[in-house]
Amino acid sequence: MRFECSPTYTIDPFVPCVPEQMRAVLGEPRLIYMVGDPVPRAVAHWAESRAVALDRRPLEEAFADVADPMNLYVAASRYGHQLERFLEVFDAAQILIVDQRDLRDRRRETLHEIFAFAGVREDHWAPAYEQEANTAADKPAPNPLGRAG
C-alpha cells in the first residue's frame, strides 16, 4: 500500500484537473478526504501564508471577498465543491470522508474505520497513533518578515 497526502489536491480552481490526473495515474484508488471546521481551516491557511510573508494583507482584507470562488483561503474550505469534482471522476464508494474532530476525539475508532476502508488490518495499533503532530503549538512564530506589512 502507498499513501500520499496534500491539501493542494483539493483547492480547485487553483490546482485544476487533480481528480482526472489521479485517475490517469492511479486507476481505482481509495481516497480519504479529511474535513474540519471550514472557518478555522481558512484562517489557519491565511495565518501560515502571512507567517512566511506570502501574503501581507490583514485578515479583514484577505477575507473581504469570501463569496468569490477565487479566494484562495476559502476555496479549500468549500468541501462540497471539492468533493463534487472528485465524484465526477470516482465512484462514491472510493471516497471516505473523515471529520478531523473524529480523528482527534475518537482516534482509535476512526483509525479502525480508515484502516478497514484502505484494506489494511483494521485492528492495527501503534503507540505513535496517540500523538498529535503538526499542532498550532508546533508551528514557529512568525519571523520579522512575516509580521511586516
C-alpha positions as CSV (number, residue, x, y, z in Angstrom):
1,M,0.0,0.0,0.0
2,R,1.1,3.5,-0.7
3,F,-0.3,6.7,0.9
4,E,0.2,10.3,-0.1
5,C,-1.4,13.5,1.0
6,S,-1.6,17.1,0.2
7,P,-4.1,19.9,0.8
8,T,-3.3,21.2,-2.7
9,Y,-5.3,18.3,-4.2
10,T,-8.5,20.0,-3.1
11,I,-8.1,23.6,-4.0
12,D,-9.9,23.7,-7.3
13,P,-9.9,26.0,-9.3
14,F,-6.3,26.9,-8.2
15,V,-5.0,23.4,-8.9
16,P,-7.2,22.1,-11.7
17,C,-7.7,18.6,-13.1
18,V,-6.4,16.8,-10.0
19,P,-9.1,14.1,-10.0
20,E,-8.5,13.4,-13.7
21,Q,-4.8,13.2,-13.2
22,M,-5.2,10.9,-10.2
23,R,-7.5,8.6,-12.3
24,A,-4.9,8.5,-15.1
25,V,-2.0,7.7,-12.8
26,L,-3.7,5.6,-10.1
27,G,-6.6,4.0,-11.8
28,E,-9.0,3.0,-9.0
29,P,-7.6,4.4,-5.7
30,R,-9.3,4.6,-2.4
31,L,-9.4,8.3,-1.4
32,I,-9.6,9.6,2.1
33,Y,-10.9,13.2,2.3
34,M,-10.3,14.9,5.7
35,V,-12.6,17.8,6.6
36,G,-12.6,20.1,9.5
37,D,-14.3,23.3,10.6
38,P,-14.1,25.4,7.4
39,V,-13.6,28.8,9.1
40,P,-10.6,28.0,11.3
41,R,-9.1,26.0,8.4
42,A,-9.3,29.0,6.1
43,V,-7.9,31.4,8.8
44,A,-5.1,29.0,9.5
45,H,-4.2,28.9,5.8
46,W,-4.1,32.7,5.8
47,A,-2.0,32.8,9.0
48,E,0.5,30.4,7.6
49,S,0.8,32.5,4.4
50,R,1.2,35.6,6.5
51,A,3.8,34.0,8.7
52,V,6.0,33.1,5.8
53,A,5.4,36.5,4.1
54,L,3.4,35.2,1.2
55,D,0.5,37.4,2.0
56,R,0.9,40.7,3.9
57,R,-2.8,41.6,3.9
58,P,-4.7,41.9,7.2
59,L,-7.3,39.2,7.9
60,E,-10.2,41.5,7.0
61,E,-8.8,42.3,3.6
62,A,-7.9,38.6,2.8
63,F,-11.4,37.6,3.6
64,A,-13.3,40.6,2.2
65,D,-14.3,38.5,-0.9
66,V,-15.3,35.2,0.7
67,A,-18.1,34.6,-1.9
68,D,-15.6,34.8,-4.7
69,P,-14.6,31.3,-5.8
70,M,-11.1,32.6,-6.5
71,N,-10.5,33.4,-2.8
72,L,-7.6,31.0,-2.2
73,Y,-8.2,30.8,1.5
74,V,-11.8,29.9,1.2
75,A,-11.5,27.6,-1.8
76,A,-10.2,24.6,0.1
77,S,-13.0,25.0,2.7
78,R,-15.6,24.6,0.1
79,Y,-15.8,20.9,0.8
80,G,-19.0,20.3,-1.2
81,H,-17.4,21.8,-4.4
82,Q,-14.2,19.9,-3.9
83,L,-16.0,16.6,-3.4
84,E,-18.2,17.2,-6.4
85,R,-15.0,17.4,-8.5
86,F,-13.9,14.0,-7.3
87,L,-17.3,12.5,-7.7
88,E,-17.3,13.5,-11.3
89,V,-14.3,11.1,-11.8
90,F,-14.5,8.5,-9.0
91,D,-17.3,6.4,-7.6
92,A,-18.6,7.5,-4.1
93,A,-17.5,4.1,-2.7
94,Q,-13.9,5.0,-3.4
95,I,-14.0,8.1,-1.1
96,L,-14.1,8.0,2.6
97,I,-14.8,11.4,4.3
98,V,-13.3,11.7,7.7
99,D,-14.0,14.6,10.1
100,Q,-10.9,15.9,11.8
101,R,-12.8,16.0,15.1
102,D,-13.4,12.3,14.9
103,L,-9.7,11.6,14.4
104,R,-8.9,13.8,17.4
105,D,-11.7,12.8,19.7
106,R,-12.3,9.2,18.7
107,R,-8.9,8.3,17.3
108,R,-8.9,4.5,17.7
109,E,-12.4,4.0,16.2
110,T,-11.7,6.5,13.4
111,L,-8.4,4.9,12.5
112,H,-10.0,1.5,12.5
113,E,-12.6,2.8,10.0
114,I,-9.8,4.3,7.9
115,F,-7.7,1.1,8.0
116,A,-10.8,-1.0,7.0
117,F,-11.5,1.3,4.1
118,A,-7.9,1.2,3.0
119,G,-7.8,-2.5,3.1
120,V,-5.2,-2.8,5.9
121,R,-5.7,-4.8,9.2
122,E,-8.2,-2.6,11.0
123,D,-7.1,-3.7,14.5
124,H,-3.6,-2.5,13.9
125,W,-2.4,0.0,16.6
126,A,0.8,1.6,17.5
127,P,1.6,4.0,20.4
128,A,2.6,6.7,17.9
129,Y,-1.1,7.0,17.0
130,E,-1.7,8.5,20.4
131,Q,0.5,11.5,19.5
132,E,-0.9,14.6,17.8
133,A,1.5,16.1,15.3
134,N,1.6,19.4,13.4
135,T,-0.4,21.3,16.0
136,A,-0.5,25.1,16.3
137,A,2.0,24.8,19.2
138,D,4.4,23.0,16.8
139,K,4.4,26.0,14.4
140,P,7.2,28.5,14.6
141,A,6.4,32.1,15.5
142,P,6.3,34.5,12.5
143,N,9.7,35.9,11.6
144,P,10.1,39.7,11.2
145,L,9.2,39.5,7.5
146,G,6.0,37.6,8.3
147,R,5.0,40.3,10.8
148,A,5.8,43.1,8.3
149,G,3.1,44.8,6.4
